[in-house]
Amino acid sequence: MTTKEFKSELAGLVLNFKRFAKQAKAIAATTAIELFKENFQDEGFFGRKWKQVQRRIPGTKSYRYPPKGWKKKQGAWHNSKILTLSTNLGRSLSKRYVDDGVIVFSNLPSNNDYSAAHNEGTTRAGKRHNIRIPRRQFLGKHKKLEEGVTAALQKELDKIIKK
């Protein structure tokens, strides 16, 4: 390799690394959103399952039979996933860029308190109700999140280095 070819190769690498630095936040945020959505579909947080909804547990105070006309085995009343029967919470994940990083959050337009109540759990929720919502975390820090983001960033770096 001549000096001119080396300089050209080095300039190309610098350009690619600058592009990577600009895209790193977006790659990290997109990966985080994908992992959080997987958590939501798995009804847990990286393997830690959510508590079952009370309406499905016979013998509990909140247990409800399916509405008239719904068959027990076919209706979504008992078989639907937790938090997906009446909300778009799992699809509401979004990203916002800040100076030193990126924030992933739920962007439900109607009420962000709803997202926080389920993600963190609460003993008081609703306008005229005093109810307890168990923690059903789907957002937050976790070792598997860090590993997933690191792997996605490493994959992009490998593309640059192996060109």
C-alpha positions in Angstrom: 0.0 0.0 0.0 1.4 3.4 -1.0 1.3 6.4 1.3 -1.4 8.0 -0.9 -3.6 4.8 -0.6 -3.0 4.7 3.1 -4.1 8.4 3.5 -7.1 7.7 1.4 -8.0 4.6 3.4 -7.5 6.5 6.7 -9.7 9.4 5.5 -12.4 7.0 4.6 -12.3 5.4 8.1 -12.4 8.8 9.8 -15.5 9.8 7.7 -17.2 6.5 8.5 -16.5 6.8 12.2 -17.9 10.4 12.2 -21.1 9.0 10.6 -21.2 6.3 13.2 -20.9 8.8 16.0 -23.9 10.8 14.6 -26.0 7.6 14.2 -25.0 5.9 17.6 -27.8 7.6 19.6 -30.4 6.5 17.0 -29.1 2.9 16.9 -29.1 2.7 20.7 -32.6 4.1 21.0 -34.1 1.9 18.2 -32.5 -1.2 19.8 -33.9 -0.2 23.2 -37.4 0.3 21.8 -37.3 -3.1 20.1 -36.2 -4.8 23.3 -38.9 -2.9 25.4 -41.6 -3.9 22.9 -40.4 -7.5 23.1 -40.8 -7.2 26.9 -44.3 -5.9 26.5 -45.2 -8.8 24.2 -43.6 -11.3 26.6 -45.6 -9.7 29.5 -42.5 -9.1 31.6 -39.3 -7.3 31.9 -36.3 -9.3 30.6 -37.7 -12.6 32.0 -39.4 -11.3 35.2 -43.1 -11.9 34.4 -45.8 -9.4 35.3 -48.4 -10.2 38.0 -51.5 -11.7 36.5 -54.5 -9.4 36.1 -57.1 -10.0 38.9 -60.0 -10.3 36.5 -58.6 -13.6 35.3 -58.0 -15.2 38.7 -61.2 -17.0 40.0 -61.9 -16.4 43.6 -60.4 -12.9 43.7 -62.4 -9.8 44.5 -61.9 -8.4 41.0 -62.6 -11.6 39.1 -65.1 -11.0 36.3 -66.8 -13.4 34.0 -66.7 -12.5 30.3 -69.4 -10.1 29.1 -72.6 -11.7 27.8 -72.1 -13.2 24.4 -68.4 -14.0 24.9 -67.4 -17.6 25.1 -64.9 -18.2 27.9 -62.3 -20.1 25.8 -62.6 -17.9 22.7 -63.1 -14.4 24.1 -60.3 -11.9 24.6 -61.6 -11.2 28.1 -59.6 -14.0 29.7 -57.1 -14.8 27.0 -55.8 -11.4 25.9 -52.4 -10.3 27.0 -52.0 -8.1 30.0 -52.5 -4.4 29.2 -53.3 -5.0 25.5 -57.1 -5.4 25.7 -57.9 -1.7 25.9 -54.7 0.3 25.3 -51.9 1.0 22.9 -49.3 1.2 25.7 -47.0 -1.3 24.0 -47.0 0.6 20.8 -46.5 4.0 22.4 -42.8 3.8 22.9 -40.8 6.7 21.4 -37.5 8.4 21.6 -36.4 11.9 22.3 -32.8 13.2 21.8 -31.2 15.2 24.5 -27.8 16.8 24.8 -25.9 13.9 26.3 -28.0 11.0 25.0 -31.5 9.8 24.2 -34.6 9.1 26.2 -37.0 6.3 25.5 -40.5 6.9 26.8 -44.2 6.1 26.4 -45.8 8.8 24.3 -49.5 8.1 25.1 -51.2 11.4 24.2 -54.1 11.0 26.7 -52.2 10.4 29.9 -48.6 9.7 30.7 -49.5 9.0 34.3 -51.1 5.8 33.0 -47.8 4.6 31.6 -45.9 5.5 34.7 -48.5 3.8 36.9 -48.1 0.5 35.1 -44.3 0.7 34.7 -43.7 1.6 38.3 -46.8 0.4 40.1 -49.1 2.6 42.3 -51.5 2.4 45.1 -53.7 5.2 43.9 -54.9 5.5 40.3 -58.0 6.8 38.6 -60.1 9.9 39.2 -62.5 8.5 41.8 -61.0 5.2 42.6 -58.5 4.0 45.2 -57.0 1.0 43.5 -53.7 -0.7 43.5 -51.9 -1.3 40.2 -49.1 -3.8 40.5 -45.7 -2.9 38.9 -45.7 -4.1 35.3 -42.3 -2.8 34.2 -41.6 -2.6 30.5 -39.1 0.4 30.5 -35.9 0.9 32.5 -32.3 0.0 32.9 -31.2 -3.7 32.8 -28.1 -5.6 32.0 -29.8 -7.3 29.0 -30.7 -3.9 27.6 -27.0 -2.7 27.9 -25.9 -6.0 26.2 -28.4 -5.5 23.4 -27.4 -1.9 22.7 -23.7 -2.8 22.9 -24.2 -5.6 20.4 -26.1 -3.4 18.0 -23.4 -0.7 18.2 -20.6 -3.3 17.8 -22.3 -4.7 14.7 -22.3 -1.2 13.1 -18.6 -0.7 14.1 -17.7 -4.1 12.6 -19.2 -3.0 9.3 -17.0 0.1 9.3 -13.8 -1.8 10.2 -14.3 -4.7 7.7 -15.0 -2.4 4.7 
